[in-house]
Amino acid sequence: MTSHPITRIGCCLAIIAALGGLSACNKDTPSSTVDVHGDLPPLRLTMTRASDGAKVTANDYRGQAVALYFGYTNCPDLCPMTLGNLAQALTRLGPLASRVTVLFVTVDPARDDIAALRSYTSNFAPQIDGLRGTPDELVALTRRYRVAFTAKPKTTEGDYDVSHSSAVFVFDRMGQARMVITSTSDIGAVAGGLRKLIAPSSTASTMGLRGIGHAPG
């Protein structure tokens, strides 16, 4: 029996709601990926890139597999862990890593200026682009993928409360959403999923992603 379109959309929203829950930035979770091919909108954004200060859109990343992650440079644990794991996955891809870009979008633009983002992302891998948007640009992007975040000062001067989704959204070379990674702790699985997305077009166009990234057992 074919699923009704409304039922399919409802299931997708439930998945993303679970993935988009706020993280306290202090722990990781067991590895898991969710196939979202056909369920999430294609990549669309307008942001400022930290490496060169250029205004970029999704078209600037066409032809690359893109991993989209939201965080902030003062994150104590989860952000550096996630970016570090993604960097290790890129290393495992060898020369193929040049076909992947990780977009690290700050949810704390009040403190994360271009210089801070550029310095932070340079600690991980050259394929990681730090992106900073205006409040409207950030809200538009997070709403598009139903990502929850908060970033507000505490009463103590200079101290902030920041929470954000831990999910990594992965898009193929045409900008189509393909999977959501709920944890990057299984680096081999992450690398394997990315490798299938950057396979030759004759193969990638016929390959689904269901089951990619799940550890055996």
Backbone torsions as a table, in degrees:
resi	resn	phi	psi	omega
1	MET	NA	132.7	-179.5
2	THR	-79.5	135.7	179.9
3	SER	-69.4	140.6	174.5
4	HIS	-68.0	140.2	-178.2
5	PRO	-54.2	-37.6	-178.5
6	ILE	-66.7	-38.1	177.5
7	THR	-64.1	-42.3	179.9
8	ARG	-62.0	-43.6	178.5
9	ILE	-64.3	-41.1	179.7
10	GLY	-62.1	-40.6	177.9
11	CYS	-63.8	-41.8	179.9
12	CYS	-62.4	-43.4	-179.7
13	LEU	-63.5	-36.4	178.6
14	ALA	-65.6	-40.4	178.4
15	ILE	-62.3	-49.2	-176.2
16	ILE	-67.5	-33.9	176.8
17	ALA	-61.2	-39.9	178.6
18	ALA	-68.4	-40.4	-178.4
19	LEU	-71.8	-30.5	-173.0
20	GLY	-88.3	8.8	178.7
21	GLY	-60.9	151.5	-176.6
22	LEU	-72.5	139.8	178.5
23	SER	-108.8	142.8	177.7
24	ALA	-81.2	3.2	177.9
25	CYS	62.2	38.7	-179.2
26	ASN	-137.4	4.3	177.6
27	LYS	-161.6	159.8	176.6
28	ASP	-107.9	170.5	-179.0
29	THR	-126.2	165.7	-179.0
30	PRO	-57.3	148.6	-176.5
31	SER	-60.6	139.6	177.3
32	SER	-165.2	144.9	172.2
33	THR	-130.8	154.2	178.2
34	VAL	-126.9	128.4	176.5
35	ASP	-75.8	121.0	179.9
36	VAL	-120.2	18.4	-178.8
37	HIS	-59.3	119.8	-179.1
38	GLY	88.4	-5.7	-176.3
39	ASP	-106.2	-24.7	-179.8
40	LEU	-114.8	153.0	-179.7
41	PRO	-69.8	156.7	178.3
42	PRO	-65.4	166.2	-178.9
43	LEU	-63.0	128.4	174.7
44	ARG	-149.1	126.8	179.8
45	LEU	-161.2	159.3	168.9
46	THR	-137.4	115.4	-174.7
47	MET	-146.2	171.5	173.0
48	THR	-104.4	127.8	-177.9
49	ARG	-85.0	131.4	-173.9
50	ALA	-70.8	-32.0	-173.5
51	SER	-64.2	-32.9	-177.4
52	ASP	-136.1	1.0	179.2
53	GLY	74.0	11.6	-177.6
54	ALA	-82.1	148.2	172.3
55	LYS	-79.8	127.8	-176.5
56	VAL	-127.0	155.5	173.6
57	THR	-128.4	-179.5	179.0
58	ALA	-60.6	-29.1	-179.5
59	ASN	-61.6	-26.8	179.2
60	ASP	-69.4	-15.0	-178.1
61	TYR	-113.4	8.4	177.3
62	ARG	-62.2	136.6	-176.2
63	GLY	95.2	-8.1	176.7
64	GLN	-112.0	144.4	163.7
65	ALA	-73.7	137.0	-174.4
66	VAL	-123.0	130.3	172.0
67	ALA	-108.9	119.5	-175.2
68	LEU	-105.8	122.9	-177.0
69	TYR	-135.8	138.0	-179.6
70	PHE	-106.6	133.2	178.9
71	GLY	-168.9	-154.1	179.3
72	TYR	-160.5	155.8	-169.8
73	THR	-71.8	-22.2	179.3
74	ASN	-90.7	6.4	179.2
75	CYS	-61.0	127.5	-172.8
76	PRO	-76.9	-30.2	-170.4
77	ASP	-136.7	-59.6	-168.8
78	LEU	-65.2	-44.3	-178.4
79	CYS	-63.2	-51.5	177.8
80	PRO	-63.1	-33.1	177.1
81	MET	-65.3	-46.0	-178.7
82	THR	-64.8	-48.3	180.0
83	LEU	-65.1	-36.5	176.6
84	GLY	-64.1	-42.0	178.3
85	ASN	-65.6	-41.3	177.7
86	LEU	-63.8	-39.1	177.7
87	ALA	-62.4	-40.1	177.7
88	GLN	-66.3	-38.0	177.5
89	ALA	-63.2	-40.1	177.6
90	LEU	-63.3	-39.3	178.1
91	THR	-60.2	-38.8	-179.9
92	ARG	-66.9	-22.1	179.1
93	LEU	-77.5	-15.0	-179.3
94	GLY	62.9	-137.1	-178.5
95	PRO	-60.1	-24.4	-179.7
96	LEU	-67.6	-15.5	-179.9
97	ALA	-61.6	-21.9	178.9
98	SER	-67.2	-12.1	179.7
99	ARG	-95.9	6.9	-178.1
100	VAL	-123.0	139.0	172.3
101	THR	-127.3	133.7	173.6
102	VAL	-101.1	126.0	178.1
103	LEU	-104.1	114.3	178.8
104	PHE	-101.5	105.0	-176.0
105	VAL	-97.8	120.9	-179.9
106	THR	-75.4	135.8	173.5
107	VAL	-98.1	7.3	-179.2
108	ASP	-128.9	58.6	-175.7
109	PRO	-65.4	-18.3	178.7
110	ALA	-63.0	-33.0	179.5
111	ARG	-107.2	-28.0	-177.3
112	ASP	-89.6	88.1	175.0
113	ASP	-81.5	178.7	-175.6
114	ILE	-59.7	-43.2	-178.4
115	ALA	-63.5	-42.5	-179.8
116	ALA	-63.8	-42.4	179.5
117	LEU	-65.5	-42.8	-179.6
118	ARG	-61.9	-44.4	179.6
119	SER	-65.2	-40.5	-176.4
120	TYR	-67.1	-50.9	-175.6
121	THR	-68.4	-25.3	179.6
122	SER	-66.3	-14.3	179.0
123	ASN	-76.6	-10.6	-171.0
124	PHE	-112.0	-67.3	-177.4
125	ALA	-159.4	148.7	-179.9
126	PRO	-66.3	-17.9	-179.8
127	GLN	-82.5	0.8	-178.3
128	ILE	-98.7	119.7	177.1
129	ASP	-102.8	124.2	171.7
130	GLY	-81.1	132.7	-179.4
131	LEU	-123.7	139.7	178.8
132	ARG	-130.9	131.2	-179.8
133	GLY	-119.7	164.7	169.4
134	THR	-67.6	165.4	176.7
135	PRO	-53.4	-41.9	179.9
136	ASP	-66.3	-40.5	179.6
137	GLU	-66.3	-39.7	179.4
138	LEU	-67.4	-44.9	179.3
139	VAL	-62.3	-41.6	179.8
140	ALA	-60.7	-42.3	-178.4
141	LEU	-70.8	-44.5	-179.0
142	THR	-67.0	-36.1	177.4
143	ARG	-67.2	-35.1	-178.8
144	ARG	-59.8	-36.4	-178.9
145	TYR	-111.3	14.8	174.9
146	ARG	54.1	47.4	179.8
147	VAL	-97.1	127.5	178.4
148	ALA	-93.8	141.2	174.3
149	PHE	-157.2	155.9	172.1
150	THR	-137.7	143.4	176.4
151	ALA	-150.7	104.0	-177.3
152	LYS	-147.4	147.7	179.7
153	PRO	-67.5	145.5	168.5
154	LYS	-82.1	179.1	178.7
155	THR	-68.9	-30.4	178.0
156	THR	-72.1	132.5	-176.8
157	GLU	-61.3	129.1	176.8
158	GLY	84.6	-5.5	-179.1
159	ASP	-100.3	137.5	-175.5
160	TYR	-124.3	150.1	166.1
161	ASP	-103.8	117.6	178.7
162	VAL	-131.5	128.9	173.5
163	SER	-133.1	150.5	-177.5
164	HIS	-159.9	163.9	177.3
165	SER	-65.0	146.9	177.8
166	SER	-98.8	0.4	-175.2
167	ALA	-74.7	147.7	172.6
168	VAL	-112.9	120.9	-179.4
169	PHE	-94.5	128.0	-174.4
170	VAL	-116.8	131.3	-177.7
171	PHE	-120.7	148.1	179.0
172	ASP	-81.8	-175.1	-172.9
173	ARG	-69.4	-13.8	175.4
174	MET	-97.8	4.5	178.3
175	GLY	85.6	9.9	179.5
176	GLN	-84.8	136.3	178.1
177	ALA	-66.6	130.3	-177.5
178	ARG	-119.8	-39.4	179.4
179	MET	-155.8	159.2	173.0
180	VAL	-119.7	126.3	178.3
181	ILE	-97.4	118.9	-179.8
182	THR	-86.1	-16.6	174.5
183	SER	-155.8	142.6	179.9
184	THR	-102.5	12.7	-172.5
185	SER	-66.0	-27.9	175.2
186	ASP	-90.2	89.1	-172.7
187	ILE	-64.4	-37.2	178.5
188	GLY	-62.2	-40.2	179.2
189	ALA	-67.2	-40.5	178.0
190	VAL	-61.8	-46.4	179.1
191	ALA	-61.6	-39.6	179.7
192	GLY	-64.2	-41.6	178.5
193	GLY	-64.0	-43.3	178.9
194	LEU	-65.4	-38.7	-178.4
195	ARG	-61.0	-39.2	179.8
196	LYS	-67.7	-31.4	179.2
197	LEU	-72.6	-25.9	-177.6
198	ILE	-105.5	15.2	175.0
199	ALA	-65.6	162.9	176.4
200	PRO	-52.4	144.2	-172.9
201	SER	-57.4	-31.1	-179.7
202	SER	-64.2	-26.9	178.6
203	THR	-94.0	-46.3	-174.3
204	ALA	-62.2	-32.2	-176.6
205	SER	-69.1	-19.4	-178.1
206	THR	-108.7	2.5	-175.1
207	MET	-103.0	130.0	171.2
208	GLY	-87.4	170.7	-178.8
209	LEU	-114.4	9.7	-177.3
210	ARG	-65.2	128.4	178.4
211	GLY	92.0	-11.4	-179.8
212	ILE	-67.5	135.4	171.7
213	GLY	94.8	-6.6	179.5
214	HIS	-87.4	129.9	178.4
215	ALA	-69.5	146.4	179.4
216	PRO	-61.1	152.3	173.1
217	GLY	97.7	NA	NA
